[in-house]
Amino acid sequence: MTDSRGCLAGLRILDLSRVLAGPSCTQLLADLGAEVIKVERPGLGDETRHWGPPFVKDADGNDTGESAYYLCCNRNKRSITIDMSRPEGQALVKDLLRKSDVLIENYKVGGLRKFGLGYEDLRDEFPRLVYCSISGYGQTGPYANRPGYDMAAQAMGGLLSMTGEEGGPPVKVPVAINDIMSGMYATVAILAALRNRDATGHGQHIDVALLDVQVAWLANQALNYLIGGKVPVRLGTGHPNTVPYQAFDTQDGTVVLACNNDDQFRRFCELVGRDDLPADERFATNAARVNNRRATVEVVQEIIRERSTAWWLNQLEKTNIMCVPVQTLDEVFEDPQVLHREMKISMPHPAAGSGKVDLLGNPLKLSDTPVRYRRQPPMLGENTEEVLEEVLNMNASQIASLRENGAI
């Protein structure tokens, strides 16, 4: 039986995070049905609101100040502005915590203690609270007080030592991948902590660090080093453990070809009339091809360049060998599979001249509690009065008083 509320309906998240790691976590939780109240600074708000261009355009074609960056990770939330430097603002956060299950923040380590809102400040008063902190290097250790940046984690965590072409400089992953992955790890940790709280009655502190996350998702590359003792090198699009598995130029474009076992390589060679290659000891097994990577790649590239992209896509699909085109984003969002899976969505937006904005869809497909897109990424403070009235039962006079003293 389908439940349109979502599987996390009934959970309330107080989101004190900004930029990407925290907001990507809370958007995922919100997509799954949790209520997320995004707490922002009066006037400025989440700094990514201003990270552009591009910005949403109004009816006259003018920038609204709502950046594409901000839109990518803030739907299904309500925005409330609170000045936490004021005692009244701190008290307001605590009032909201009394009605919340989770607090998530990505301030510098110790940054919330000056407001009396650190975990140690709150745990006795809110014993059931799940408190999640995301930082660059964690709450402990010699680097704990350093500011955290995705690029720093890519560099210090080893990723940049492996990106780029052989012999060339490092190449940054063009999305803030550690922020995204940290948000996903934080989501898993929050759900686990809530499960434990339901069983024990006790919340806990979650400590997620971008550097930890980067090291953790090195996966097979890390184990290649830990087991094999050899520091990985840059291979461009190549794979460290199987060859050929990388991008190759065709007559008119670029494809990614994967022959991940000896049978696939043999069938590829049969297709192009090169039965001599599997008989050559340099190419006979995957281990041999890895050890003779350069020779293997050179001969496969010569073969691939002889025909068009369309020919390779058609023939290799028939042969059950993976071959896909390297698509630009305009091609991605016209791809029939991407469209069928609803990975591009549109939502109404009050600032947009067209009346709506295009956003990324959620990749989670749940049969009984599907993801719902309830709210567009909120304007700064758009829901302040609504939240105070609904969650804290405040009247107009109380809200007006908070506005007068600058707490909201």
Secondary structure, DSSP 8 states (H G I E B T S, - for coil): ---TT-TTTT-EEEE---TTHHHHHHHHHHHTT-EEEEEE-TTT-SGGGG--S-EEE-TTS-EEEEEHHHHTT-TTEEEEE--TTSHHHHHHHHHHHTT-SEEEE--STTTTGGGT-SHHHHTTT-TT-EEEEEESS-SSSTTTTS---HHHHHHHTTGGGT-SSTTS-----SS-HHHHHHHHHHHHHHHHHHHHHHHHS---EEEEEHHHHHHHTTHHHHHHHHHH-------TT--SSSSSEEEEE-SSSEEEEE--SHHHHHHHHHHTT-THHHHSTTTSSHHHHHHTHHHHHHHHHHHHTTS-HHHHHHHHHHTT-EEEE---HHHHTT-HHHHHTT-EEEEE-TT-TTSEEEEE------SSS-----S----TTTTHHHHHHHHH---HHHHHHHHHTT--
